[in-house]
Amino acid sequence: GGDSDATVKRVIRHGAGWISNPLPVDSLRRRIDQIREGASHEVPLSMFGTPVDTEYWSGAEDLGFGQLNLLLPTKPLDQSLRLLD
């Protein structure tokens, strides 16, 4: 995981997947383009700590992320469940 140049090189070399931190969509697009240009096959994309923001989720999905692990704010259970709805 991570977002450094070394991480991108490692993802390209091993191709086992990339677990990104949440970044602006333009930064994600740039990294994904680097990975796709260098990798010999499709690399699974996941993100850890994704903000609770449906527009961000849509952008990440459009970029090819198959898994988004949400970073839910610390709130009472009923409020957290509403965020998920």
N, CA, C and O atoms as a GROMACS GRO file, in nm:
protein
  340
    1GLY      N    1   0.081  -0.119   0.000
    1GLY     CA    2   0.000   0.000   0.000
    1GLY      C    3   0.085   0.126   0.000
    1GLY      O    4   0.208   0.120   0.009
    2GLY      N    5   0.018   0.237  -0.010
    2GLY     CA    6   0.085   0.366  -0.008
    2GLY      C    7   0.075   0.436  -0.141
    2GLY      O    8   0.010   0.388  -0.234
    3ASP      N    9   0.139   0.551  -0.150
    3ASP     CA   10   0.124   0.634  -0.269
    3ASP      C   11   0.256   0.688  -0.324
    3ASP      O   12   0.255   0.777  -0.409
    4SER      N   13   0.366   0.636  -0.278
    4SER     CA   14   0.496   0.686  -0.322
    4SER      C   15   0.534   0.629  -0.459
    4SER      O   16   0.473   0.533  -0.506
    5ASP      N   17   0.636   0.688  -0.521
    5ASP     CA   18   0.687   0.634  -0.647
    5ASP      C   19   0.737   0.491  -0.628
    5ASP      O   20   0.717   0.406  -0.715
    6ALA      N   21   0.801   0.464  -0.514
    6ALA     CA   22   0.851   0.329  -0.486
    6ALA      C   23   0.735   0.229  -0.478
    6ALA      O   24   0.747   0.116  -0.523
    7THR      N   25   0.624   0.272  -0.420
    7THR     CA   26   0.507   0.185  -0.411
    7THR      C   27   0.455   0.150  -0.550
    7THR      O   28   0.426   0.034  -0.579
    8VAL      N   29   0.444   0.251  -0.636
    8VAL     CA   30   0.394   0.227  -0.771
    8VAL      C   31   0.486   0.130  -0.845
    8VAL      O   32   0.438   0.041  -0.915
    9LYS      N   33   0.616   0.147  -0.831
    9LYS     CA   34   0.711   0.055  -0.895
    9LYS      C   35   0.693  -0.088  -0.843
    9LYS      O   36   0.698  -0.183  -0.920
   10ARG      N   37   0.672  -0.101  -0.712
   10ARG     CA   38   0.653  -0.233  -0.652
   10ARG      C   39   0.522  -0.297  -0.702
   10ARG      O   40   0.518  -0.416  -0.731
   11VAL      N   41   0.417  -0.216  -0.712
   11VAL     CA   42   0.289  -0.268  -0.762
   11VAL      C   43   0.305  -0.316  -0.906
   11VAL      O   44   0.254  -0.422  -0.943
   12ILE      N   45   0.376  -0.239  -0.988
   12ILE     CA   46   0.399  -0.278  -1.127
   12ILE      C   47   0.481  -0.407  -1.132
   12ILE      O   48   0.451  -0.497  -1.211
   13ARG      N   49   0.584  -0.416  -1.050
   13ARG     CA   50   0.673  -0.533  -1.052
   13ARG      C   51   0.601  -0.659  -1.007
   13ARG      O   52   0.614  -0.764  -1.070
   14HIS      N   53   0.524  -0.650  -0.898
   14HIS     CA   54   0.461  -0.770  -0.841
   14HIS      C   55   0.317  -0.790  -0.887
   14HIS      O   56   0.269  -0.903  -0.895
   15GLY      N   57   0.248  -0.680  -0.917
   15GLY     CA   58   0.113  -0.688  -0.972
   15GLY      C   59   0.008  -0.753  -0.887
   15GLY      O   60  -0.095  -0.797  -0.939
   16ALA      N   61   0.029  -0.760  -0.756
   16ALA     CA   62  -0.066  -0.829  -0.668
   16ALA      C   63  -0.180  -0.739  -0.623
   16ALA      O   64  -0.274  -0.787  -0.559
   17GLY      N   65  -0.174  -0.611  -0.653
   17GLY     CA   66  -0.280  -0.518  -0.614
   17GLY      C   67  -0.222  -0.393  -0.553
   17GLY      O   68  -0.105  -0.388  -0.515
   18TRP      N   69  -0.306  -0.291  -0.544
   18TRP     CA   70  -0.264  -0.164  -0.484
   18TRP      C   71  -0.369  -0.121  -0.384
   18TRP      O   72  -0.487  -0.111  -0.418
   19ILE      N   73  -0.327  -0.096  -0.261
   19ILE     CA   74  -0.413  -0.040  -0.158
   19ILE      C   75  -0.371   0.104  -0.140
   19ILE      O   76  -0.267   0.133  -0.082
   20SER      N   77  -0.454   0.194  -0.190
   20SER     CA   78  -0.424   0.336  -0.186
   20SER      C   79  -0.479   0.400  -0.059
   20SER      O   80  -0.572   0.349   0.003
   21ASN      N   81  -0.418   0.510  -0.024
   21ASN     CA   82  -0.478   0.600   0.074
   21ASN      C   83  -0.570   0.692  -0.005
   21ASN      O   84  -0.553   0.707  -0.126
   22PRO      N   85  -0.668   0.754   0.062
   22PRO     CA   86  -0.754   0.846  -0.012
   22PRO      C   87  -0.673   0.966  -0.060
   22PRO      O   88  -0.607   1.034   0.019
   23LEU      N   89  -0.677   0.991  -0.188
   23LEU     CA   90  -0.608   1.103  -0.251
   23LEU      C   91  -0.710   1.178  -0.336
   23LEU      O   92  -0.816   1.124  -0.366
   24PRO      N   93  -0.678   1.300  -0.376
   24PRO     CA   94  -0.765   1.366  -0.473
   24PRO      C   95  -0.776   1.280  -0.599
   24PRO      O   96  -0.681   1.211  -0.637
   25VAL      N   97  -0.891   1.283  -0.663
   25VAL     CA   98  -0.917   1.196  -0.778
   25VAL      C   99  -0.812   1.214  -0.887
   25VAL      O  100  -0.772   1.116  -0.949
   26ASP      N  101  -0.766   1.336  -0.911
   26ASP     CA  102  -0.662   1.358  -1.013
   26ASP      C  103  -0.533   1.285  -0.979
   26ASP      O  104  -0.468   1.229  -1.067
   27SER      N  105  -0.496   1.285  -0.851
   27SER     CA  106  -0.375   1.213  -0.808
   27SER      C  107  -0.394   1.063  -0.823
   27SER      O  108  -0.303   0.992  -0.867
   28LEU      N  109  -0.512   1.014  -0.787
   28LEU     CA  110  -0.541   0.871  -0.805
   28LEU      C  111  -0.532   0.833  -0.952
   28LEU      O  112  -0.472   0.731  -0.988
   29ARG      N  113  -0.591   0.915  -1.037
   29ARG     CA  114  -0.590   0.887  -1.181
   29ARG      C  115  -0.446   0.879  -1.233
   29ARG      O  116  -0.414   0.790  -1.312
   30ARG      N  117  -0.360   0.970  -1.190
   30ARG     CA  118  -0.221   0.971  -1.234
   30ARG      C  119  -0.150   0.843  -1.192
   30ARG      O  120  -0.081   0.781  -1.273
   31ARG      N  121  -0.168   0.802  -1.066
   31ARG     CA  122  -0.104   0.679  -1.016
   31ARG      C  123  -0.157   0.556  -1.089
   31ARG      O  124  -0.081   0.467  -1.127
   32ILE      N  125  -0.288   0.551  -1.108
   32ILE     CA  126  -0.347   0.436  -1.176
   32ILE      C  127  -0.299   0.428  -1.320
   32ILE      O  128  -0.270   0.319  -1.370
   33ASP      N  129  -0.289   0.542  -1.386
   33ASP     CA  130  -0.236   0.543  -1.523
   33ASP      C  131  -0.094   0.487  -1.526
   33ASP      O  132  -0.059   0.411  -1.616
   34GLN      N  133  -0.011   0.526  -1.428
   34GLN     CA  134   0.126   0.474  -1.421
   34GLN      C  135   0.125   0.322  -1.404
   34GLN      O  136   0.201   0.251  -1.470
   35ILE      N  137   0.039   0.274  -1.316
   35ILE     CA  138   0.031   0.130  -1.290
   35ILE      C  139  -0.016   0.056  -1.415
   35ILE      O  140   0.043  -0.044  -1.454
   36ARG      N  141  -0.121   0.105  -1.477
   36ARG     CA  142  -0.176   0.037  -1.595
   36ARG      C  143  -0.080   0.039  -1.713
   36ARG      O  144  -0.074  -0.057  -1.790
   37GLU      N  145  -0.004   0.146  -1.727
   37GLU     CA  146   0.094   0.153  -1.836
   37GLU      C  147   0.211   0.057  -1.813
   37GLU      O  148   0.267   0.004  -1.909
   38GLY      N  149   0.248   0.034  -1.686
   38GLY     CA  150   0.364  -0.048  -1.657
   38GLY      C  151   0.336  -0.194  -1.630
   38GLY      O  152   0.423  -0.278  -1.652
   39ALA      N  153   0.216  -0.225  -1.583
   39ALA     CA  154   0.184  -0.363  -1.545
   39ALA      C  155   0.150  -0.447  -1.667
   39ALA      O  156   0.098  -0.396  -1.767
   40SER      N  157   0.180  -0.575  -1.658
   40SER     CA  158   0.151  -0.666  -1.769
   40SER      C  159   0.010  -0.724  -1.762
   40SER      O  160  -0.032  -0.793  -1.855
   41HIS      N  161  -0.062  -0.697  -1.654
   41HIS     CA  162  -0.199  -0.747  -1.640
   41HIS      C  163  -0.278  -0.650  -1.550
   41HIS      O  164  -0.221  -0.558  -1.492
   42GLU      N  165  -0.407  -0.673  -1.541
   42GLU     CA  166  -0.494  -0.590  -1.458
   42GLU      C  167  -0.454  -0.602  -1.311
   42GLU      O  168  -0.437  -0.713  -1.261
   43VAL      N  169  -0.439  -0.490  -1.244
   43VAL     CA  170  -0.400  -0.488  -1.103
   43VAL      C  171  -0.523  -0.449  -1.020
   43VAL      O  172  -0.583  -0.345  -1.045
   44PRO      N  173  -0.562  -0.533  -0.922
   44PRO     CA  174  -0.676  -0.499  -0.837
   44PRO      C  175  -0.648  -0.372  -0.757
   44PRO      O  176  -0.537  -0.351  -0.708
   45LEU      N  177  -0.750  -0.287  -0.745
   45LEU     CA  178  -0.737  -0.160  -0.674
   45LEU      C  179  -0.829  -0.157  -0.553
   45LEU      O  180  -0.948  -0.187  -0.563
   46SER      N  181  -0.773  -0.121  -0.438
   46SER     CA  182  -0.849  -0.104  -0.314
   46SER      C  183  -0.806   0.027  -0.249
   46SER      O  184  -0.699   0.080  -0.279
   47MET      N  185  -0.891   0.078  -0.161
   47MET     CA  186  -0.855   0.200  -0.090
   47MET      C  187  -0.889   0.183   0.058
   47MET      O  188  -0.996   0.132   0.093
   48PHE      N  189  -0.798   0.227   0.143
   48PHE     CA  190  -0.817   0.221   0.288
   48PHE      C  191  -0.842   0.362   0.340
   48PHE      O  192  -0.772   0.455   0.302
   49GLY      N  193  -0.940   0.376   0.427
   49GLY     CA  194  -0.967   0.506   0.489
   49GLY      C  195  -1.046   0.600   0.400
   49GLY      O  196  -1.031   0.722   0.408
   50THR      N  197  -1.131   0.542   0.316
   50THR     CA  198  -1.210   0.622   0.222
   50THR      C  199  -1.307   0.712   0.298
   50THR      O  200  -1.377   0.665   0.388
   51PRO      N  201  -1.312   0.840   0.263
   51PRO     CA  202  -1.405   0.929   0.332
   51PRO      C  203  -1.551   0.894   0.300
   51PRO      O  204  -1.580   0.833   0.197
   52VAL      N  205  -1.640   0.932   0.390
   52VAL     CA  206  -1.783   0.909   0.369
   52VAL      C  207  -1.833   1.022   0.278
   52VAL      O  208  -1.875   1.128   0.324
   53ASP      N  209  -1.826   0.995   0.148
   53ASP     CA  210  -1.861   1.096   0.047
   53ASP      C  211  -1.899   1.021  -0.081
   53ASP      O  212  -1.812   0.968  -0.150
   54THR      N  213  -2.027   1.018  -0.112
   54THR     CA  214  -2.073   0.937  -0.225
   54THR      C  215  -2.015   0.984  -0.358
   54THR      O  216  -1.994   0.902  -0.447
   55GLU      N  217  -1.990   1.112  -0.374
   55GLU     CA  218  -1.927   1.160  -0.499
   55GLU      C  219  -1.786   1.104  -0.512
   55GLU      O  220  -1.743   1.065  -0.620
   56TYR      N  221  -1.713   1.101  -0.400
   56TYR     CA  222  -1.577   1.045  -0.401
   56TYR      C  223  -1.584   0.896  -0.436
   56TYR      O  224  -1.502   0.847  -0.513
   57TRP      N  225  -1.681   0.825  -0.378
   57TRP     CA  226  -1.696   0.682  -0.407
   57TRP      C  227  -1.720   0.659  -0.555
   57TRP      O  228  -1.662   0.569  -0.615
   58SER      N  229  -1.806   0.742  -0.614
   58SER     CA  230  -1.835   0.728  -0.758
   58SER      C  231  -1.710   0.750  -0.842
   58SER      O  232  -1.685   0.678  -0.938
   59GLY      N  233  -1.632   0.852  -0.805
   59GLY     CA  234  -1.507   0.878  -0.876
   59GLY      C  235  -1.410   0.762  -0.865
   59GLY      O  236  -1.345   0.725  -0.963
   60ALA      N  237  -1.400   0.705  -0.745
   60ALA     CA  238  -1.310   0.591  -0.724
   60ALA      C  239  -1.358   0.470  -0.803
   60ALA      O  240  -1.277   0.397  -0.861
   61GLU      N  241  -1.488   0.448  -0.805
   61GLU     CA  242  -1.542   0.336  -0.882
   61GLU      C  243  -1.514   0.355  -1.031
   61GLU      O  244  -1.478   0.260  -1.100
   62ASP      N  245  -1.531   0.477  -1.081
   62ASP     CA  246  -1.503   0.506  -1.222
   62ASP      C  247  -1.357   0.479  -1.257
   62ASP      O  248  -1.326   0.443  -1.371
   63LEU      N  249  -1.267   0.497  -1.160
   63LEU     CA  250  -1.125   0.472  -1.183
   63LEU      C  251  -1.090   0.324  -1.177
   63LEU      O  252  -0.980   0.284  -1.216
   64GLY      N  253  -1.183   0.240  -1.128
   64GLY     CA  254  -1.159   0.096  -1.126
   64GLY      C  255  -1.138   0.037  -0.989
   64GLY      O  256  -1.101  -0.080  -0.977
   65PHE      N  257  -1.160   0.115  -0.883
   65PHE     CA  258  -1.146   0.059  -0.749
   65PHE      C  259  -1.257  -0.041  -0.724
   65PHE      O  260  -1.375  -0.010  -0.742
   66GLY      N  261  -1.219  -0.161  -0.681
   66GLY     CA  262  -1.315  -0.266  -0.654
   66GLY      C  263  -1.353  -0.276  -0.508
   66GLY      O  264  -1.453  -0.339  -0.475
   67GLN      N  265  -1.274  -0.215  -0.420
   67GLN     CA  266  -1.301  -0.222  -0.277
   67GLN      C  267  -1.264  -0.090  -0.213
   67GLN      O  268  -1.154  -0.038  -0.232
   68LEU      N  269  -1.359  -0.035  -0.136
   68LEU     CA  270  -1.336   0.087  -0.060
   68LEU      C  271  -1.362   0.057   0.086
   68LEU      O  272  -1.474   0.021   0.123
   69ASN      N  273  -1.261   0.071   0.169
   69ASN     CA  274  -1.276   0.052   0.312
   69ASN      C  275  -1.301   0.188   0.374
   69ASN      O  276  -1.215   0.276   0.369
   70LEU      N  277  -1.419   0.206   0.432
   70LEU     CA  278  -1.462   0.337   0.480
   70LEU      C  279  -1.397   0.375   0.611
   70LEU      O  280  -1.368   0.290   0.696
   71LEU      N  281  -1.374   0.504   0.626
   71LEU     CA  282  -1.329   0.561   0.751
   71LEU      C  283  -1.449   0.633   0.811
   71LEU      O  284  -1.474   0.749   0.780
   72LEU      N  285  -1.522   0.562   0.896
   72LEU     CA  286  -1.641   0.620   0.957
   72LEU      C  287  -1.603   0.708   1.074
   72LEU      O  288  -1.516   0.672   1.153
   73PRO      N  289  -1.667   0.824   1.086
   73PRO     CA  290  -1.640   0.908   1.202
   73PRO      C  291  -1.693   0.840   1.328
   73PRO      O  292  -1.786   0.759   1.322
   74THR      N  293  -1.635   0.875   1.440
   74THR     CA  294  -1.680   0.820   1.567
   74THR      C  295  -1.810   0.890   1.606
   74THR      O  296  -1.810   1.006   1.646
   75LYS      N  297  -1.918   0.818   1.592
   75LYS     CA  298  -2.051   0.871   1.621
   75LYS      C  299  -2.132   0.760   1.686
   75LYS      O  300  -2.093   0.643   1.681
   76PRO      N  301  -2.244   0.795   1.748
   76PRO     CA  302  -2.332   0.691   1.800
   76PRO      C  303  -2.376   0.597   1.686
   76PRO      O  304  -2.382   0.637   1.570
   77LEU      N  305  -2.407   0.475   1.721
   77LEU     CA  306  -2.440   0.372   1.624
   77LEU      C  307  -2.549   0.416   1.526
   77LEU      O  308  -2.535   0.395   1.406
   78ASP      N  309  -2.656   0.476   1.576
   78ASP     CA  310  -2.766   0.513   1.486
   78ASP      C  311  -2.721   0.615   1.381
   78ASP      O  312  -2.766   0.610   1.267
   79GLN      N  313  -2.632   0.707   1.417
   79GLN     CA  314  -2.581   0.806   1.321
   79GLN      C  315  -2.487   0.739   1.220
   79GLN      O  316  -2.488   0.772   1.102
   80SER      N  317  -2.406   0.646   1.267
   80SER     CA  318  -2.315   0.574   1.177
   80SER      C  319  -2.394   0.492   1.076
   80SER      O  320  -2.359   0.487   0.958
   81LEU      N  321  -2.501   0.428   1.121
   81LEU     CA  322  -2.584   0.348   1.030
   81LEU      C  323  -2.651   0.435   0.925
   81LEU      O  324  -2.667   0.393   0.810
   82ARG      N  325  -2.691   0.557   0.963
   82ARG     CA  326  -2.750   0.649   0.865
   82ARG      C  327  -2.648   0.687   0.758
   82ARG      O  328  -2.683   0.701   0.641
   83LEU      N  329  -2.522   0.703   0.798
   83LEU     CA  330  -2.418   0.736   0.701
   83LEU      C  331  -2.404   0.625   0.597
   83LEU      O  332  -2.380   0.652   0.479
   84LEU      N  333  -2.418   0.501   0.641
   84LEU     CA  334  -2.404   0.388   0.550
   84LEU      C  335  -2.523   0.375   0.455
   84LEU      O  336  -2.510   0.322   0.345
   85ASP      N  337  -2.639   0.422   0.499
   85ASP     CA  338  -2.757   0.416   0.412
   85ASP      C  339  -2.739   0.514   0.299
   85ASP      O  340  -2.827   0.525   0.213
   0.00000   0.00000   0.00000
